[in-house]
Every structure is written in structure tokens, then in C-alpha cells.
Amino acid sequence: MSNKAVFIDRDGVINNDEGHYYIYRTKDFKLNTGIIEGLKQLHNAGYKLIVITNQGGVAKGEYTEDDVEKIHGHFLQLMFDNDIRIADIYYCPHHSDVEECDCRKPKPGMILQAIDEHDISAKESYLIGDSDRDIEAGNAAGLKQCFKIEKNTSILPVCDKIIG
């Protein structure tokens, strides 16, 4: 039996990125309002939670994959402390100005990889993002529906729609 999932963009959706072009230090990583409650609702409704994030600053030399891993470790600990299980985090360290790849959104590579690795049914899964490229990636992967929220706002209204 395949799983259903909600794919979630990181910067601007999970965490607030106001005033930062790149978030790569834990001290700059601040959860957006409603994120814990929203993720808890989705998790309790039986959705696998999968983070999908472009981290082009790695390719540009702004920060390292180590920095990305530290932020993700910090995030996973925050979620664990709130009884939320994140199934996986996928990130693309490339940037189209530096090199081409199949994983950088709007390409669906990270989502397709997650669908494959976690036995996910695309037709029962959703995406929450804050940019057109998030939505394009989700649509290209054949997801049931993709929701675009205003940057750094609560995902709760979208969670209500998903859970219905």
C-alpha cells in the first residue's frame, strides 16, 4: 500500500526568511506562526511530511552542505520536541547559474525521488510552497494539488483544506 504525503518548501514556508536571502545559521532559523500546529494536523491525518528545498547558496559558495545539515538537524530536533515526525528532507545544493541539475525546483527531481524512496502515491499527495517554482515542481511530479501561500504566513488554512 502506498503512502500519502505533503511536500513542504522550507524557507518562507516552514521558517521565516524575512531580511535574509539565505538561511544557513541556526540563530537565523525561526519557525513561522502556525507551522507546528499545521504539521501536527497533517501528521495526525496520516500524511508523511517531506521537506523539499532549493539551497543554491551551496553552489554559489555562500555556505556549505554542512551548514544545511546543521539547520536540518536543528529543525528535526524542534519537530521531535513537538512530537512531529518529518519523514525526510531533500535539498538541492545546485544553482542554475553555476550548473544544471534535475533536482532544482521547478524541476520535480526531489519530489520524484521522495515518491520512489517512500512509496508515495502522487495522486493522494500535496505540496505547500511560496513560489511559482514550488508549484511547477509539484505539478510536474503529478501531485493531487499544490498550494501557494504568501511568504512567511501560516500554513493552517491550507492544512484545513488538505484534511478537509
N, C-alpha and C positions, 0 to 999 in steps of 0.2 A: 504494500500500500504506500502511495506516495504522500509526502508531507505538503502542507501549505505554509507559505512564508510571507513575511513582509520585509521587503528590502528597504533600507533606510539610508539616506545620504547622511554624511557626518556633519561637516562644517556648515552652519546655518540652519540645520535641522535638529541634530542631537545637541550640539553645542553652539553657543553664541560666538559668532566670529566678527562682531562689530568692531571696527577700528583695527582689524588685523587682516592682512592679505593671506597670510599663512598662520595656522595654529600648530606649533610644534614644541611648545613648552607646557608642562603640566600646570604651571601657575596661570597660564592664559586659557586653560580649558575650563569653561564654565557651562554647565548644563542649561539648556533652555527651559523656560517655565513649562510645566506640564509633561516633560519628557518621561519622568519616572512613572507617573500615573498612566500615561499613554502606553508606554512599553509594557507595563504590568497588565493592562487591559488586553493588549494583543497577545501577550504570552499566556494569560489565563484563558483566552479564547482558542488556544491551541495552535497559534502561529509560531513558526520558527522565526527568530529575529536575526536578520543578517545585515550587517553594515557594509555598504558599498561606497568607497570614497576615492576620488582622484587626489593624489598627493604629488602633483607636478613639481613642487618645490624641491623634491629629491633630485630629479633630473637637472634642475636648474642650479643645484649646489647650494640652495638656501638652508637646507637641513639634511639630515641623514635618515636612512631607514631605521637606524637605532632610535632616533628621536620619535619616529612614527610609532615604533613598537612600544616605547615608554608611554606615550599618550594612550595607546590602546590598552596597555596594562593597567594604567590609572583608571580608564573608563570601565574596563571589565570589573575592577575592584569596586568601583562605585555601584555598578549594577548588581554585583554579588551581595554587597551590603544591603541592597534593597530587594533581595530575593528575585532578581530578574536574571534569566539566563540568556545570554547572547550566543546564538549557535555558532556564529563565525564572523570574522571581519576580513573583507577583501579590499586591498588598496592597490591602486596603480601608481607606481613610482615614476612613470614616464611623463614626458610633456611633448606635445606635437611640435613645438619649436625646436626641440632637441632631437627626438627620434619618434618614428611611427610605431604603433603597437596595436594590439587587438583589444586591450583592456580599458583604455581611457574612455570614459563616457564622453560623447554619446554612443560609442560602440558598446555592444552588450556583453563583451567578453567576460567580465567579472560575474555578471548575473548568470550567464550560461554555465560558467564553471561551478557556481554555487548550486544551480539546479541539478547538475550532474553529480556533484560530490555529496549532496544532501538528499538526493532522491525527492526533488520538489516538483509538484505539479504547477507549471506556469499558469495554467488556466484557473487555478484556485489561489493565486498569489498576487500581491500588490506591491506597489512602490510608493514611498513618500520622499519627495525631493523638493529642492527650492530653485531649480534652474531648468531651462528647457532641455539641456543635455541629459539631465537625470531622466526626464520624462521620455525623451527619444530612446535612451538605452532600455528602459523598461518596456516600451512599446516594441522595440526591435527584438526583445527577448520573448515576446508573446505573452506578457503578463495580463491578467484579467483586467486590472485597472491601475493607472498611475495618477497620483495626486500631487499637485504642485502647491506648496504652501508659500506664504510670504516668508522671506528670510527671517530667522530668529523669532518666530512666533510659535505658539503652542500647536502640537500635533493632535491635541484632544478632539477637535471637531472631525478630523479625518479618521481617527480611531473609531469614533461613533459610527461613521459611515461604513467602515470596513466590517465592524462587528455587527452592524445593523440592528 
